[in-house]
Amino acid sequence: MKRRVFAIALMALMPIIAFGRLVQYYDDKTLIEKSTLVFVGKIKSVRHSGITTLLNYPTWDGLVFEWLYADVEVLEPIKEVQKGHIVHTVLLSVNESKSQEPMLRINAPGMLNPKRDEFFLFCLSPTTITNVFAAVTAPFDDDLSIFHLDRNDWNPNNYREGMKDERVALMWSLVDGKEKLIPLGAEQMREAYAKAIQVAPTNTLVYLQWEARTNANGWIANFPKGFETKKNANTK
């Protein structure tokens, strides 16, 4: 009986263990409103940028994250970009060979592993580098603003009703089961979110370099490197 109770308690704690940190999740309409650029694009190239940063996450302390440069061709423009343009995008990555064992790597940032010729839906903000963009939810959750257009990644059976269903429906409207873009998908998206597309973006710059700061109570938080905050008695 005790074992059963323990097992049930452990199962109840799993969502907290796996998803304990807060994430910036926006519904589709809000995400488009907050974005400077929105488009369906194809990865033309991916390379190391040499731009690194520290980010504090449980079980990820001390790891150095690096931004990848990706040149992305606009296939279907949605907001503030034109077809055929190349958008310079950065995506967060980490050296897996230096990371901890998979079972210990919980609460990680939502990173992507883009490959040449893959299709994604991009919702981007400007960064501290001129003419370089990043996910609206970067650096913490690239995968909540940049979405791999592969139905295997967006199987409706993996999600419950709610916002996830909305996101799944959008992804499935843009690509078919053979990973081919659906010609009318982007047009339907432009029509469905016409009002959101017209909204001026409310995002700020995405900082590419971060540092952890600890207050007097021992709480650790990530701050843009060099970014000054109002000091108070609890900050050091």
C-alpha positions, 0 to 999 in steps of 0.5 A, a space after each residue: 500500500 505504501 509503495 502504491 501511495 508513493 508511486 501515485 505521489 511521484 506521478 503527481 509530482 512529475 509535471 512539476 519536476 518536468 515543467 517547474 519553471 515558468 514559460 512565456 506561452 502566448 496564444 496565436 493571436 497574441 504571439 503575432 501581435 507581439 512579433 515584428 516579423 512572422 513568416 513561413 521560411 526555409 533554413 538555408 544555412 546554419 552555423 556557429 556564431 561564436 556568441 555565447 551566454 550563461 543562463 541559470 537553469 536547475 541542473 544546467 548551471 555552468 553550461 555555456 549556451 551558444 547562439 546559432 546563426 541561421 539564414 532563412 528564406 521567406 517562403 510565405 510572408 505573414 507580417 512585415 516581410 516579403 517573399 524571397 527575403 533572407 532573414 538572419 536569425 539566431 537560435 539558442 543551442 548548447 554543446 550536448 557533449 558537455 551537458 549532464 545526463 538526460 535524466 538530470 537535464 530537466 527544466 531546460 530552455 526550449 531549444 530547436 535543432 534546425 537543419 538545412 531545407 527544413 520548414 518553420 513558422 517564425 515569429 521573431 523580435 529584433 535583437 541587440 545586433 542590427 538586422 538579426 532576429 530571434 524568437 519572441 520568447 528567446 532566450 528561454 523558449 525558442 520553440 514557443 515562437 519558432 515552430 518546426 513544420 512537421 506533422 510528426 512534431 504536432 500530432 493532435 493525439 499528444 495534446 489536450 484541448 485548449 491552446 495546444 489544439 489551436 497551435 496544432 490546427 495552425 501547424 497542420 494548415 501549413 504543411 501536409 503529412 509529406 512535409 510539403 507546404 500547403 499552398 492555401 495555408 499561409 493565405 488562410 493564416 493571413 486572413 484569419 489573423 488579419 487584425 493581429 498582423 496589423 498590430 504594431 509589435 509590442 516586443 523589446 530587443 532580445 538580449 543575446 548575453 545574459 548573467 545570473 544574479 543572486 539577491 540577499 534571500 538566495 534567489 537566482 534570476 537571469 538578467 541581460 548582461 550589463 543591464 542595470 536594474 533599480 537596486 533595493 535592499 534585497 539585491 546585490 
